[in-house]
Amino acid sequence: MRISDIIEEFIKELFDENDEDYVEIQRNELAHYFNCVPSQINYVISTRFKPSQGYYVESKRGGGGNIKIRKVNNNKSDYIMHIINNIGKELTSNDADILISDFLTYKIITRKRSKIIKSCNK
């Protein structure tokens, strides 16, 4: 697993542990925890937690990079409609991988089907 995938999973686990529809993280603390540069945290947040994936990100300057990530959809049917409305005309391989991961999270597809879809994406 790549460091980006690990950081993404960690943030998603924070959502599972939290009863709120948002999580707050400190970019510098997270970078220290994963022994990476803060820009790696920025990369994960900007590519894996976009509105098209059901998240809104609010960041504040200073103070170690306080970042609030808010989930905008909490149920399966809302998520599917959100994807349909926001997918656009093109889908990168990275975006497809993220969607497949999210489909697993929302139990839209099984792990076996996700592997089949990913093999077609290569």
Order of alpha helices (4+ residues) and beta strands (2+ residues): alpha-beta-alpha-alpha-beta-beta-alpha-alpha-alpha
